[in-house]
């Protein structure tokens, strides 16, 4: 009788331990998923804000920069490629292309004193630079949470439950290595390089 009670106690204890591990692991992974979703929602907000600001910037400089159609077209095309319903890797690629186009536009604006000194252009440039910085910061936070999640579901004990609960590797919001660099014109100004003369 005592042996049976001991065996039943051992089985009950084992079941309790397994249940605790499953519940604790599930809660940890779900918490990471929620943090990823929140971090991604924060990125989407800033991407949309930048998307909304770009037409105003293009309109502000279009009249003066008549010989820079390629630069303006690149910004417009990059903006058109943005889709909030696209998969995250596609949005990351579109965001990186938009950042490249913006840097090129800002570098070109540096060659037009009458444009870069205009108050509306300065205000728009500062706002877009602020949004670019926010995108970089929020991308870093999002990717950190994705890294934690992907690492957790690849390790024991979450690895045992990944198939049961449908946990799949989440994509990173990757950016080109130069995406966090300042615009070319700004980089030159910081290094002391003089601006090229305005077009004649």
N, C-alpha and C positions, 0 to 999 in steps of 0.2 A: 504493500500500500504506500509506504514511504517512498519507494523507488518510483512508483507511478506518479506520485505528486511531484517529486523532484523533476521527472521527465516532462511533465506537463508545465511546470514552472519554467524549465529551460526553454521549451518550445514557445511559450508565451513571451518570455523575455526576448527570444530571437525575433519573433514576429514584431514585437514592439520596437526593437532596434532597427529592423529593416524598414518599418513604417516611418520611423523618425527620419531615417536617411532619405527615403523617398520624398517625404513632405518637405524636409529642409532643402534638399536639392531642387525640387520643383519650385519652391518659393524663391530661392536665390536666382534661378534662371528666369523666372517670370519677372522678377524685379529688374533684372538686366534688360529684358525685352522692353519693359515700360520705360526705362531710362533711354534706351535707344530710340524708341518711338518719340519721346519728348524732345530729345536732341535733334532728331530729324525734322520734327515740326518747327523747331526754332530756326533751322537752316532754311526751310521752305519760306518762312516769313521774310527773311532777309533777301533771299533770291527774288521773291516777288516784288519787294520794295525796290531792289536794284532794277529789275525789269521795268517797273513803272517810271523810274527816273530817267532812263536812257533816252526816250524820245525827246524829253525836254532839253537834255544836253545836246543832242544832235541838232535840234531846231535852233538852239542858241548860237551854235557855231557855223551852221550851214551857210548863211548868207555871206560870211567873210571868207571862209575856207573853200572858195569855189574851185581851187585847183587840187583839192584833197578828197576827191570823190571816193577813191578806193578806201581811204581810212573810214569815211563815214558809212560807206556801204558795208564794210567789215563789221562795224558795230551794229548796224541794222540787221545784218544777216545773223550775227551771233544772237541777238535778242530774239529774232524769229525762231531760232532753233530751240529756245527754251520751252519745255512742256512740263508742267507740274505733275502730269500723270505718267511721264516716262519712267522707265526703270532707273534706279539710283545710279548705276554706272553711266547711263546715257545722260542723266542730268549733270553728273560730275564732268563729263566731257564737254557738255554745252557750257557749263559754268567756267571751265578752264579756258575755252575758246573766247568767251565773253570777256574774261579778265585780260587775255592777250590783246583783244581788240581795244579795250579801254586803255590799256597801257600805251598802245600805239597812238590812240587819239590824244591822250594827255601829252605824249612826247611831241606830237605835231602842234598842239596848241602852244607849246613853249616857243615856237618859231613865229608866233603871231602876237606881238605885244598888245595890239588893240583888242584881241580876243581874250587873252589871259588876264587882262586888267579889268574886263567888264565884270560888274558886280554879280550879275546873274550867273555868268559862267563860273566865277570863283565859288559862288555858293553851291552850284550844282557839283562842281568838282570836289569840293570838301565833303559834300554829302555822299557822293559815290565812293570817295576814298574811305569814308567812315564805314559805309556798307561793306566795302571790300575787306576791311579789317575785321568786321563782325563775322563775315563769311569764313574767314581764315580761322578765327577763334572758335566758332561753333563747329566748323569741320573738325578741328582738333579734338574737341570734346566728344563729338559723335563717333569719330574713329576710335577713340580710347574706349568708349563703351562697347563698340562692336568688337574690338580686340578682346576685351574681357569676356564678352559673351561667347565668341568663337572659341576662345581658349577653354572656357568652362565646359562647353558641350563636347569638347574633344578629350576631356579628361575624366577619369573615374571619380565619382560614380555617375555623373551626368551622362557620360558616354553610353551607359547601359539603358538609359531611359530616353535618349534622343529620338530613336525610332518610334517609341511608343507615343510620345507626346508631340511628334512632328517638328522637333527642333532642327532647323537647318542653318547652315553658315550664312551670316548676314554679309552683304557687300559693303566694302569701305567706300567712303566718298573721297575718292582719290583726286589729287590735283597734280598738275605738272610741277616739277621741282622749282621753277621760277615764278610760280603763281603768287608767292608772298613777297616778291621783290617790289620795290617802289617803281613807279613809272620811269621810263628811260629819261625823260626830261628832268624829273625830280632827282633821279640818281646822279645825273650830271651836275645839277645845281649843288647837291650835297658834297660832291667831290671837288667843286670849284671850277669845273669846266665851263667855259663861256658858252652862251647860246649861239647857235649859228645865226647869221643875219637873216632877217625876214625876207620873204620872196619879193622880188621887184615886179 
